């Protein structure tokens, strides 16, 4: 099932769904307090930045807090966008398997995709967990009697790293992913 996705459809999806990102940002702002921010951020860093006026300190703390919380929120939006596109083009679905975000078939290959927003997404233990989750999903599919080729994929929404075959999965980044 390969269909074309029009730019108008894509624009409509983004326009309808980007508001969820902004709503999450507003909700995050409404729930924070200065006390919470001060507990989570290193006060010596702000002193080293020579912030001497209280309003500059509060503004800098708020920017740091928002910046660190926006990345995962925008990542959820990008994941949903990738699932929408894969659904329209290949009949892809949101996966129920742990650590796998998207499943779709193309040219008799079942793709199991874990979606990350950017190339610097995790530490070594998170990378190992990803490999374990993808391997578990492959094993379950094979045990169910599925006689298909299965390709685990790490799909990274932005970046300029070349597509790479690792021993356990295909790593596809940026424009190649989309």
GUVO-794564 format. One record per residue: x, y, z of N, C-alpha, C in turn. Coordinates in steps of 0.1 Angstrom, whole numbers, padded with zeros to 4 digits, always signed. Layout:
N
XYZXYZXYZ
...
This chain:
178
+0009-0012+0000+0000+0000+0000+0009+0012+0000
+0013+0017-0011+0021+0029-0012+0013+0040-0018
+0010+0050-0011+0002+0061-0015+0011+0074-0015
+0006+0084-0022+0013+0097-0021+0006+0105-0010
+0014+0112-0003+0010+0121+0007+0012+0135+0002
+0001+0143+0000+0002+0156-0005+0008+0166+0005
+0014+0176+0000+0019+0187+0009+0007+0193+0017
-0004+0194+0010-0016+0200+0017-0020+0192+0029
-0020+0178+0027-0024+0170+0038-0014+0171+0050
-0001+0171+0046+0009+0172+0056+0008+0186+0064
+0006+0197+0056+0004+0210+0063-0008+0210+0072
-0019+0204+0067-0031+0203+0075-0028+0196+0089
-0021+0184+0088-0018+0177+0100-0009+0185+0109
+0001+0191+0104+0010+0199+0113+0002+0211+0119
-0006+0218+0111-0013+0229+0116-0023+0225+0127
-0029+0213+0125-0039+0208+0135-0032+0203+0148
-0020+0198+0147-0014+0191+0158-0003+0198+0165
+0003+0208+0159+0013+0216+0166+0008+0223+0178
-0005+0225+0178-0011+0231+0190-0009+0223+0203
-0008+0209+0201-0006+0201+0213+0008+0204+0219
+0018+0206+0211+0031+0210+0216+0030+0223+0224
+0023+0233+0219+0022+0246+0226+0013+0244+0238
+0003+0236+0238-0005+0234+0250+0003+0227+0261
+0012+0217+0257+0021+0211+0267+0030+0221+0273
+0036+0231+0265+0045+0241+0270+0037+0250+0280
+0025+0254+0277+0017+0262+0286+0015+0255+0299
+0011+0242+0298+0008+0235+0310+0020+0234+0319
+0032+0232+0312+0045+0231+0320+0047+0244+0327
+0045+0255+0320+0047+0269+0327+0037+0271+0338
+0025+0266+0337+0015+0268+0347+0018+0260+0360
+0025+0249+0358+0027+0240+0370+0040+0243+0377
+0049+0251+0372+0062+0253+0379+0061+0265+0389
+0070+0264+0398+0072+0275+0408+0087+0278+0408
+0090+0289+0413+0104+0293+0414+0112+0284+0423
+0105+0279+0434+0111+0270+0443+0115+0257+0436
+0106+0252+0428+0109+0240+0420+0121+0241+0411
+0121+0253+0404+0132+0255+0394+0145+0256+0402
+0145+0263+0413+0158+0265+0420+0163+0251+0425
+0154+0242+0428+0158+0229+0433+0164+0221+0422
+0160+0223+0410+0164+0215+0398+0177+0220+0391
+0179+0233+0392+0190+0239+0385+0202+0242+0394
+0214+0242+0388+0226+0245+0396+0227+0260+0398
+0226+0265+0410+0227+0279+0413+0240+0285+0410
+0251+0277+0412+0264+0282+0409+0267+0285+0395
+0260+0278+0386+0261+0281+0372+0256+0295+0369
+0245+0298+0375+0239+0312+0372+0248+0323+0379
+0254+0320+0390+0263+0329+0396+0276+0331+0387
+0280+0320+0381+0292+0320+0373+0289+0328+0360
+0276+0329+0356+0272+0336+0344+0271+0351+0348
+0274+0355+0360+0274+0368+0365+0260+0375+0365
+0250+0367+0368+0237+0372+0370+0235+0379+0383
+0234+0392+0383+0234+0399+0396+0221+0405+0400
+0212+0406+0390+0199+0412+0392+0189+0400+0393
+0180+0401+0402+0170+0390+0405+0162+0387+0392
+0158+0398+0385+0149+0395+0373+0157+0388+0362
+0170+0391+0361+0179+0383+0351+0180+0369+0355
+0181+0366+0368+0182+0353+0373+0169+0345+0370
+0158+0351+0373+0145+0344+0371+0143+0342+0356
+0146+0351+0348+0145+0349+0333+0154+0338+0328
+0166+0338+0333+0176+0328+0329+0171+0314+0334
+0166+0313+0346+0161+0301+0351+0149+0296+0343
+0140+0305+0340+0128+0301+0332+0132+0296+0318
+0142+0303+0312+0146+0299+0299+0153+0285+0299
+0161+0283+0309+0167+0270+0311+0157+0259+0313
+0147+0261+0322+0137+0252+0325+0129+0248+0312
+0124+0259+0305+0116+0256+0293+0124+0249+0282
+0137+0253+0281+0145+0247+0270+0146+0232+0273
+0149+0228+0285+0151+0214+0288+0138+0206+0288
+0127+0212+0289+0114+0205+0288+0108+0205+0274
+0112+0215+0266+0107+0216+0252+0111+0204+0243
+0124+0200+0245+0130+0190+0236+0121+0177+0236
+0118+0171+0248+0110+0159+0248+0096+0162+0243
+0090+0173+0246+0077+0176+0241+0076+0177+0226
+0086+0184+0220+0087+0185+0205+0090+0171+0199
+0097+0163+0207+0100+0149+0202+0087+0141+0201
+0078+0143+0210+0065+0136+0209+0058+0140+0196
+0058+0153+0194+0052+0158+0181+0058+0152+0169
+0071+0151+0168+0078+0145+0157+0075+0130+0155
+0074+0123+0167+0070+0109+0166+0057+0107+0160
+0047+0115+0165+0033+0114+0160+0033+0118+0145
+0041+0128+0141+0041+0131+0127+0047+0120+0118
+0057+0113+0123+0063+0102+0116+0053+0091+0115
+0046+0088+0125+0035+0077+0125+0024+0081+0115
+0020+0094+0115+0010+0098+0106+0014+0096+0091
+0027+0100+0088+0032+0099+0075+0033+0084+0071
+0038+0076+0080+0040+0062+0077+0026+0055+0075
+0016+0060+0083+0003+0054+0081-0003+0057+0068
-0002+0070+0064-0008+0074+0051+0000+0068+0039
+0013+0066+0040+0021+0062+0028+0022+0046+0028
+0023+0040+0040+0026+0025+0040+0016+0018+0048
+0006+0024+0054-0004+0017+0063+0003+0014+0076
+0013+0022+0080+0020+0020+0093+0011+0022+0105
+0014+0016+0116+0007+0017+0128+0016+0020+0140
+0010+0026+0150+0017+0028+0163+0019+0015+0169
+0031+0011+0172+0034-0002+0178+0030-0003+0192
+0026-0015+0196+0022-0018+0210+0035-0024+0217
+0045-0027+0210+0057-0033+0216+0065-0022+0223
+0071-0026+0234+0079-0017+0242+0091-0013+0234
+0094+0000+0234+0106+0005+0227+0105+0007+0212
+0093+0002+0207+0091+0003+0192+0079+0013+0191
+0081+0023+0183+0071+0033+0181+0062+0031+0169
+0067+0025+0159+0061+0024+0146+0063+0010+0139
+0053+0005+0133+0055-0007+0125+0048-0005+0111
+0055-0009+0101+0049-0009+0087+0056-0019+0079
+0050-0023+0068+0056-0032+0058+0058-0025+0045
+0069-0028+0038+0072-0023+0025+0081-0033+0018
+0077-0037+0006+0085-0046-0002+0088-0059+0005
+0077-0065+0012+0078-0077+0019+0088-0077+0031
+0090-0065+0036+0099-0064+0048+0090-0057+0059
+0090-0062+0071+0083-0056+0082+0094-0047+0090
+0091-0034+0090+0100-0025+0097+0095-0022+0111
+0103-0023+0120+0101-0020+0134+0109-0008+0138
+0103+0003+0140+0110+0016+0141+0109+0022+0155
+0120+0025+0161+0121+0033+0173+0124+0047+0168
+0116+0057+0172+0118+0071+0167+0124+0079+0178
+0135+0086+0175+0141+0096+0183+0142+0109+0176
+0140+0120+0183+0140+0133+0177+0153+0137+0171
+0164+0135+0179+0177+0140+0174+0188+0130+0176
+0200+0132+0171+0211+0123+0171+0217+0120+0185
+0216+0129+0194+0222+0128+0207+0211+0124+0217
+0204+0113+0215+0192+0110+0223+0194+0102+0236
+0205+0096+0238+0206+0088+0250+0220+0084+0254
+0221+0079+0266+0234+0074+0271+0236+0059+0267
+0247+0053+0270+0250+0039+0266+0240+0029+0271
+0235+0031+0283+0225+0021+0288+0211+0023+0281
+0208+0035+0277+0196+0037+0269+0197+0031+0255
+0209+0032+0249+0212+0025+0236+0211+0010+0237
+0216+0004+0248+0215-0010+0250+0200-0014+0252
+0193-0006+0259+0179-0009+0261+0171-0009+0248
+0174+0001+0240+0168+0001+0226+0171-0012+0219
+0184-0016+0218+0187-0028+0211+0179-0040+0217
+0178-0041+0230+0171-0052+0237+0156-0051+0233
+0150-0040+0233+0136-0038+0230+0134-0043+0215
+0142-0038+0206+0141-0042+0192+0143-0057+0190
+0153-0062+0196+0155-0077+0195+0144-0085+0201
+0138-0080+0212+0126-0087+0218+0114-0087+0208
+0112-0076+0202+0101-0075+0193+0103-0084+0181
+0115-0084+0175+0119-0093+0164+0116-0108+0168
+0121-0112+0180+0119-0125+0185+0104-0129+0186
+0096-0120+0192+0082-0123+0193+0075-0125+0180
+0079-0116+0170+0073-0118+0157+0077-0131+0150
+0089-0135+0152+0094-0148+0146+0087-0160+0153
+0085-0159+0167+0079-0169+0174+0064-0171+0171
+0058-0160+0166+0044-0160+0163+0042-0167+0149
+0052-0171+0143+0051-0178+0131+0051-0169+0118
+0054-0157+0121+0054-0147+0110+0066-0151+0101
+0063-0154+0088+0074-0158+0079+0077-0146+0070
+0083-0136+0076+0086-0123+0069+0100-0119+0072
+0105-0111+0064+0118-0104+0067+0115-0093+0077
+0123-0091+0087+0120-0081+0097+0133-0072+0098
+0131-0059+0097+0142-0050+0098+0139-0040+0110
+0147-0041+0121+0146-0031+0131+0153-0019+0127
+0147-0007+0131+0153+0006+0126+0153+0016+0138
+0163+0023+0139+0164+0035+0147+0162+0047+0138
+0151+0053+0139+0148+0065+0130+0150+0078+0138
+0159+0086+0133+0162+0099+0140+0157+0110+0131
+0149+0118+0137+0141+0129+0129+0150+0139+0123
+0161+0143+0130+0170+0154+0124+0184+0150+0127
+0193+0155+0118+0207+0153+0119+0213+0150+0106
+0226+0149+0105+0233+0147+0092+0242+0135+0092
+0239+0125+0101+0246+0113+0101+0242+0104+0090
+0251+0097+0084+0247+0088+0073+0240+0076+0078
+0232+0070+0069+0225+0058+0073+0235+0047+0075
+0234+0039+0086+0244+0030+0090+0237+0017+0094
+0242+0005+0090+0238-0008+0095+0246-0011+0107
+0240-0012+0119+0247-0017+0131+0245-0032+0131
+0251-0039+0140+0249-0053+0141+0234-0057+0144
+0227-0048+0151+0213-0051+0155+0202-0043+0148
+0205-0032+0142+0194-0024+0136+0200-0015+0125
+0191-0009+0117+0194+0001+0107+0192+0014+0114
+0202+0023+0113+0201+0037+0118+0199+0046+0107
+0188+0053+0106+0184+0062+0095+0182+0076+0101
+0189+0086+0096+0189+0099+0102+0184+0110+0093
+0177+0120+0098+0174+0132+0091+0166+0130+0078
+0170+0136+0067+0162+0136+0055+0160+0121+0050
+0170+0113+0053+0168+0099+0049+0157+0092+0056
+0155+0096+0069+0144+0091+0077+0131+0095+0071
+0130+0108+0068+0117+0112+0063+0114+0108+0049
